[in-house]
């Protein structure tokens, strides 16, 4: 909110004003007498100052005029002293400040800074009656993309009485100005249709100063049950495509231009065809994803205006019961049902119930196809509980921007997910899944891969048991072998004991006894011979 302030002449905030002295200063350069306020007078009423429009969205190279109005001049207006300034003169600069009360130029003095950042106007002798009074018009030229404000300060405002009493200013509107390179909107902004009919809207780009390289945008019907966007919608570019949503509530438009043959502004980017589904109203809204010049540099964009469609019920051709003469004889006089079908008037009721394919309630989105390639590595061997790292390339040749979830799966189960966005400028992306743990995956061989909604790239994953598990198994096997050896040793010991028992069971039959027995036997044999 701007505040009023004194400039060495008169302030409407003077608390004890009883009289206003009007001093006429001779401006030699103008060759005219221009009045300036001085002294004090009885205060007039209190009023706001309105500066309109309050918000401006426009493009570079255009101009915008703001009107300064006293909405409640209870005693009219006869004189004023007003400053105007822009917060950022690089975005918008003041080119003129003009009286709106019809005064002769000899009663007006204006001054504009060289850089267009500030301007002042002083005027005296207006004869504006009580009510709403337009006093000044300020024109600015929009020089560059960006945002700024127009600030208006009322230094003095005198009523239309003989005393020229000063008003007290309560509030002053501060307009905002948003400037972009181009504006994209729908034309016409409002149409009507009967159920079963279609209407078309052009998508138009204004102020395309540096040509066109490409664009990507979406048009949405806020109530597709009333008006649905059809497959007949088209782009007006050498290369392009339209992708309607499954429920026909929206459509995505993309186009590419030859840089050497960029069209001049304004440019019709495409045409939206809307089918009238049911009686009611729907709005068509624009969402600009990107629009670039012939060098591929993105423009700043003002979106709009949007558009609307009013759909009325079809005329049923009467009461829908007679169709033909009386709906009972038809041509052959036997079926009593045809005579132009006799049940639907001119078939409008049938169209009303089925035309256009049904909107479906809105909310659908168009999507591009995402393919997967360059899986690396394609063969992985890890121990159970270790992590894996996988990369792949996701690509799309669509001219429309979209996003999809990309999953890393093992044995068909997702183990990690990333969202990937692709557009006309970024048609490929490398997806990296790093340090993905496999604690829950048992030892074995599996298929793994990177998956999108439209494709996949797969490889082979081998998960082995941990090293400590192998050692434990070996220890267990060695233990079993040790136990078996111990059992064998026990068995041998048992056999030895058994042999000892056998030797002990033949009294006097030892090694020496056996030797003596052999010798004796030999002697006996020799003696017999």
GITA-V310161 format. One record per backbone hydrogen bond with DSSP energy under -1.0 kcal/mol. CO is the residue of the C=O (numbers start at 1). NH is the residue of the N-H. If there is no record, write none. Layout:
CO|NH ; CO|NH
This chain:
11|14 ; 18|42 ; 21|38 ; 23|36 ; 25|34 ; 27|31 ; 27|32 ; 32|27 ; 34|25 ; 36|23 ; 38|21 ; 45|168 ; 47|170 ; 49|173 ; 50|69 ; 52|67 ; 54|176 ; 56|178 ; 58|180 ; 59|62 ; 62|142 ; 64|140 ; 66|138 ; 67|52 ; 68|135 ; 68|136 ; 69|50 ; 70|133 ; 72|74 ; 73|76 ; 73|131 ; 75|160 ; 77|128 ; 78|125 ; 78|126 ; 79|158 ; 80|123 ; 81|155 ; 81|156 ; 82|121 ; 83|153 ; 84|119 ; 85|151 ; 88|91 ; 88|92 ; 91|143 ; 91|144 ; 93|141 ; 96|139 ; 98|137 ; 104|107 ; 105|108 ; 107|124 ; 109|122 ; 111|120 ; 113|116 ; 116|94 ; 117|86 ; 118|113 ; 119|84 ; 120|111 ; 121|82 ; 122|109 ; 123|80 ; 128|77 ; 131|73 ; 133|70 ; 135|100 ; 136|68 ; 137|98 ; 138|66 ; 139|95 ; 139|96 ; 140|64 ; 141|93 ; 142|61 ; 146|179 ; 148|177 ; 149|87 ; 151|85 ; 153|83 ; 156|81 ; 157|167 ; 158|78 ; 158|79 ; 161|164 ; 165|159 ; 166|44 ; 168|47 ; 171|49 ; 175|150 ; 176|56 ; 177|148 ; 178|58 ; 179|146 ; 180|60 ; 182|302 ; 183|206 ; 184|304 ; 185|204 ; 187|202 ; 189|308 ; 191|310 ; 193|312 ; 194|197 ; 197|276 ; 199|274 ; 201|272 ; 202|187 ; 203|269 ; 204|185 ; 205|267 ; 206|183 ; 207|209 ; 210|294 ; 213|257 ; 214|292 ; 215|255 ; 216|289 ; 216|290 ; 217|253 ; 218|287 ; 219|251 ; 220|285 ; 223|226 ; 223|227 ; 226|277 ; 226|278 ; 228|275 ; 230|233 ; 234|271 ; 239|256 ; 241|254 ; 243|252 ; 245|248 ; 248|229 ; 249|221 ; 250|245 ; 251|219 ; 252|243 ; 253|217 ; 254|241 ; 255|215 ; 256|239 ; 258|261 ; 267|205 ; 269|236 ; 270|203 ; 271|234 ; 272|201 ; 273|230 ; 274|199 ; 275|228 ; 276|196 ; 280|311 ; 282|309 ; 283|222 ; 284|307 ; 285|220 ; 287|218 ; 290|216 ; 291|299 ; 292|213 ; 293|296 ; 297|293 ; 300|182 ; 302|184 ; 305|186 ; 307|284 ; 308|191 ; 309|282 ; 310|193 ; 311|280 ; 312|195 ; 329|333 ; 347|351 ; 348|352 ; 349|353 ; 350|354 ; 351|355 ; 354|357 ; 371|395 ; 373|393 ; 376|391 ; 378|460 ; 380|462 ; 382|464 ; 383|386 ; 386|438 ; 388|436 ; 390|433 ; 391|376 ; 392|431 ; 393|373 ; 394|429 ; 395|371 ; 402|422 ; 404|420 ; 406|418 ; 407|451 ; 408|415 ; 408|416 ; 409|449 ; 410|413 ; 413|410 ; 416|408 ; 418|406 ; 420|404 ; 422|402 ; 426|423 ; 427|396 ; 429|394 ; 431|392 ; 433|390 ; 436|388 ; 438|441 ; 444|463 ; 446|461 ; 447|411 ; 448|459 ; 449|409 ; 450|457 ; 451|407 ; 455|452 ; 457|450 ; 459|448 ; 460|380 ; 461|446 ; 462|382 ; 463|444 ; 464|384 ; 466|470 ; 467|471 ; 468|472 ; 469|473 ; 470|474 ; 471|475 ; 472|476 ; 473|477 ; 474|478 ; 475|479 ; 476|480 ; 477|481 ; 478|482 ; 479|483 ; 480|484 ; 481|485 ; 482|486 ; 483|487 ; 484|488 ; 485|489 ; 486|490 ; 487|491 ; 488|492 ; 489|493 ; 490|494 ; 491|495 ; 492|496 ; 493|497 ; 494|498 ; 495|499 ; 496|500 ; 497|501 ; 498|502 ; 499|503 ; 500|504 ; 501|505 ; 503|506 ; 506|509 ; 508|510 ; 510|514 ; 511|515 ; 512|516 ; 513|517 ; 514|518 ; 515|519 ; 516|520 ; 517|521 ; 518|522 ; 519|523 ; 520|524 ; 521|525 ; 522|526 ; 523|527 ; 524|528 ; 525|529
